[in-house]
């Protein structure tokens, strides 16, 4: 059931749990997320970066694939298609493609420019019934060429963006995309608490959810995080399972080279990772 993210995040905020955003990269990823969400009766957000969208044949292709799977599998839980770390231009492409939600990442712009572009895109999204996520404070690591050092957001700037009427806010609190380095200092819960105080009931988003210790994730949820993004962890589990299959020589057994067999272990590994994350976020049984 394709919807925007408004109702699911409002419920998550009130219920003190978080909705998982699982980025999709191809058919296997999409199928895995939808099937596990239905199995666990959990609302879910399908994140699509601009790079992944291009890789899969464009945002229209992605949206059509999700809509078709949603019907074919008889999905009854709330599902949202969401642009992840979108540019100004990319946001409009997703709106036209039929996505139910967008993210505009204006964190690398001066705050006044971030505000101006966010205002425009919020109006465009809400006119069509879409939800919108904005960002303040760069997330560490790299996402589609946008590089951040993990700077903490300014709570006052977060309030400026939240007051524009966006539906969710990503605030940098020391989180990082990709693998976390051994010398990572951890999340700044002090910053998170101040951002929540300034933004009131605004659902907050934790990017870079792969590799953050479980107890930190749980604490972030108690401090206002209502959406947690996961991508790298699914990629790593897929890669490990696929490597094990090939190194065991199973691709040379019978028709083990058939993509449906070759990709099956990785597909199952993604599903297991998603199950674990949904349990951690507390969103199982919430749909």
N, C-alpha and C positions, 0 to 999 in steps of 0.2 A: 504494500500500500504506500504509494509515493505521496509524501507530504513535505511541507517545509519544516524547519526545526523548532518553531515557536512553542508548540504545545509540549513536545518531548523535553525541551530544556526547562520550561517552566515547571513541569512535573519533577524533573530531576533536582532542580533548585529547592523545591518545597520538600522533596523526599530525602534530601541529603545523599544523593548518589550521583553518578556521572554517566552520561551517554558516551559510548565509544565511537570515535571517528576512525574508521579503518580505511586507509588509502588503497585504492584499487589500481592495478597495473595491467591487467589483461582479463580474459574470460575466467580463468581459474580463480583469480582473486575475487572477482565479483560474485561468482557462484559460491565460493567459500563463505563470504561474509553474509550473503542472503540466507544460505541454508542454516548456518549457525544461529543467526538472529532469530529465524523462525523456530528452530529447535529449542532455543533457550527463552523464547518469548520476550525478546529484548528489543527495544527501539534501537535503531542504528543509523549512522551517517556514513555515506560512501564518499570519501574524500578523493578529489581528482586534481592533481597539480597540472599546471599548464604543459609541463614536459610529458607527463603521463597521458594527458589528453591528446597531444600531438602524436605520441607513440601509438595510441589505440585508434588513430584514424580521424581524430577531431572530436569536439565536444558533442556534436549531433550524433555521431556514431556511438559514443559512450552512453548518452541518454537513451538512445533507441535500444541498446543492448540491455540496459537496466530495466527499462519499461517492459521489454519482451520477457526477460527472466522473471520479473515480478509477477507477470500473468501466468507464465508457464509453470512456475513452482507454486502458484497459489499463495503467495506471501500475504499474510494478514497483519504482520507487525508493521509499525511505522518505519518507513525508509526514506531517507533524505539524500538527494544528490547535491554535493556541495563542492564548489570551487575552493581549492586550498592555495593560500598565498597568491591570490590573483593580482594581476596588474589591472590598471584602469581599463585598458583595452580588452584584456581577458575576461573581466567581469561582464562587459557588455556582450561578448561572444557567448558566454554561458547563459545569460539571460535569454538571448535569442535562440539558444539550443534547447531551452526548456528545462534547465536545471531548476531545482526547487529552492536552492539556497546558494549564496555566493560569499566569498571572503575577499575583501579588498585589503591588501597589505600595503598601507601607506607609511609604514614605520620608518622607512629610509628617507622620507621627505621631511622638510621642516614642518613643525606641528601645524602651522597655519595652512599649508598646502594639503597636509593629510586631512585636516578638518574640511576644507573646501571640496575635495574630491569625495570624501566620505559622505558629505551632505548630499551631493548630487546622486551618488550611487544608491544611497539609502532611499531617496525619493523614487528612483527608477525601480528598485527592487520591490518596495512596498506597494507601488502602483499595480504590480502584477502578482502580488501575494507571495513574494519570495522573502526569505529571511536573509539577513546580512551580518557578517562578522567583520569587525575592524581590528586593527592591531596597533599597539603602542609599545615601544621598546623592542629592539631587535632580538629575535630568537637566535641563539648561537648556532654555529655550523653553516651549512649551505643547503638551500632549497631552490632548485631551478635557477641557479646563478646568483641568487640573493644571499650574500654572506653577512652573518652577524656574529658578534663576539659574546653574545649572551648577556648584553647589558640589561640592567633592571629598569623597568618603566618608571616614569615619573607619575605618581598617583594623581597629581593635579591635571596632567595631560590626559590621563585615563578618564577622569571625570569629564573633561571637555568633550572627548569622543563619545563617551557613554550618553551624555546629555543630548547628543544629536539624534537619538532614537534608534540606534543600532540594536540588534537583537542579542548579540553576544560580543564579548571583548577578549581578545588575546593580549595578555600583558606579559612582557618579558620579566621573568623572575629568576634568571640564571639557567633556564632550560636550554637544551641544545638539540639540534637535529642530528640524526646519525648516531654513531657509537659515542658513548660518554668516555672521556679520557680518564686515566687513573687518578689524575690530580684535580678532578672536578670538585668544586667546593660545595656542591649541593644547591637545592632550591632556597631562595630567600623568602622564608615564610613571613618575615617582617614586612617585606614589600607587598606580598600577597594580601596580608591582613589590612595594610593601609589602602591598597587598591579597592578591596571589598568595602571598606568603610566609606570611601569616597563615592563608590558607584552604586551602593545600595543593593537592590535586588537583581542587578545585572548578572546574567550567567557568565562566568569567566571560563576561559579556555586554556588548557594546558597543552601546549605544543611539545614535540619531542618526548612523547610519552614512552618511547622504547628505552629500556635500560634504567629508568628511574626506580630506585628501590621501592618495593611495595608499600612500606610504611610511610614513605614520603608522599606517594600518590594518595594514600588514604587521608593523610593529614591535609593535603592540598584540597581534597574534596570537602573536608570539614570547614575549610576556610573560604569556600565559595566557588570552587571549580565544579562546573556542571558538564563539561565536555573534555575528554582526553583524547588526543590524537596519537595513533599508532601506525607506523609504516615500516621502519627499519627492522623491528623484531619479526614481523611476518616475512620480510625478505630474507633475513638470516635463517629462519627455520625452514623456509622453502629451499634455500641453497644447500643447507646441511643435509636435508633428506634426499634431495636430488643427487648430491655428491655421493652419499652412501649407496644409493641404488646403482650408480654407474661404477663406483669402485668395487662393488660386489660382483660386477660383471653381469648383472641382471638384464642390461640392455642387449646382451648377446644371447640371451636364452629365449628360444622361440621367437615371438614377435615383441620382445621386450623393448625394442626400439620404437614401437608405435607410440606416438605422443600421448595417447590416452593412458598407456601404461607407464611411460617414461615420466610423465608429470604427476601421476597419481600420488606417489609418496610425498612430494612437495605440497600438493593440494591438501592432503590430509594433515600435514604439519601446520599449514596456515590455519586450518580449522581448529586445531588444538590450541594454537596460540591465541586465537580469537576467543575461544571458550574461557581460557584462563584470564584474559583481560576483562571480559564481561563480568566474570565472577568478582574480580578485584574491584571493578568500578561499582558493583552492586546493582547493575541494571537488569540482571536476569529476573524474569518473571514480572517485569514492569510494563509489559505491553499487552 
